[in-house]
């Protein structure tokens, strides 16, 4: 599961941008990682998954650390 979840929020015109640094406590496949990230955003930031426009992802320098840029339609 998720060991740590850091989020920085910004906005651009009609889009909210969430830059995330997520560390998982063990290896988890890509689809499950994305589902966990979406669940965490919904739970902690009240983001409706249907409003997510895109999710870009990179593997961080440390093991099991992933960086995400999530773009969400502004209400």
C-alpha positions as CSV (number, residue, x, y, z in Angstrom):
1,X,0.0,0.0,0.0
2,X,1.0,3.7,0.1
3,X,3.8,4.5,2.5
4,X,3.8,8.3,1.9
5,X,1.8,10.7,-0.2
6,X,3.0,14.3,-0.8
7,X,0.9,16.7,-2.9
8,X,1.4,20.2,-4.3
9,X,-1.6,21.8,-5.9
10,X,-1.6,24.6,-8.5
11,X,-4.0,25.9,-11.1
12,X,-3.9,27.0,-14.7
13,X,-7.0,28.5,-16.3
14,X,-9.7,25.8,-16.1
15,X,-7.4,23.0,-14.8
16,X,-6.2,22.1,-11.3
17,X,-2.7,20.4,-11.3
18,X,-1.7,18.1,-8.5
19,X,2.0,17.2,-8.4
20,X,2.3,14.0,-6.3
21,X,5.2,12.1,-4.9
22,X,4.0,8.7,-3.8
23,X,6.1,6.0,-2.1
24,X,4.7,2.5,-2.0
25,X,5.7,0.0,0.7
26,X,6.1,-2.8,-1.8
27,X,6.0,-3.5,-5.5
28,X,2.5,-2.9,-6.9
29,X,1.6,-3.2,-10.6
30,X,0.9,0.0,-12.6
31,X,-2.9,-0.3,-12.7
32,X,-3.2,-0.9,-9.0
33,X,-0.9,2.1,-8.3
34,X,-3.1,4.4,-10.4
35,X,-6.2,3.2,-8.5
36,X,-4.6,3.8,-5.2
37,X,-3.5,7.3,-6.2
38,X,-7.1,8.1,-7.5
39,X,-8.5,6.8,-4.2
40,X,-6.1,8.8,-2.1
41,X,-7.0,12.0,-4.1
42,X,-10.7,11.3,-3.8
43,X,-10.4,10.7,0.0
44,X,-8.1,13.5,0.9
45,X,-8.8,16.2,-1.7
46,X,-12.4,15.4,-2.7
47,X,-11.5,14.9,-6.3
48,X,-14.1,13.2,-8.4
49,X,-12.2,10.6,-10.5
50,X,-14.5,11.4,-13.4
51,X,-13.1,15.0,-13.6
52,X,-9.5,13.7,-14.0
53,X,-8.3,14.8,-17.4
54,X,-4.9,13.1,-17.4
55,X,-2.3,11.5,-15.2
56,X,1.4,11.6,-16.2
57,X,3.7,9.3,-14.3
58,X,7.5,8.9,-13.8
59,X,9.5,6.6,-11.6
60,X,11.4,8.5,-8.9
61,X,15.1,8.0,-8.1
62,X,14.3,5.9,-5.0
63,X,12.9,2.4,-5.2
64,X,9.0,2.2,-5.3
65,X,8.7,6.0,-5.5
66,X,6.6,7.4,-8.3
67,X,5.9,11.0,-9.4
68,X,2.5,11.9,-10.8
69,X,1.1,15.0,-12.5
70,X,-2.7,14.8,-12.3
71,X,-4.8,17.4,-14.2
72,X,-8.3,17.9,-13.0
73,X,-11.2,19.9,-14.5
74,X,-12.0,22.9,-12.3
75,X,-15.6,23.1,-11.2
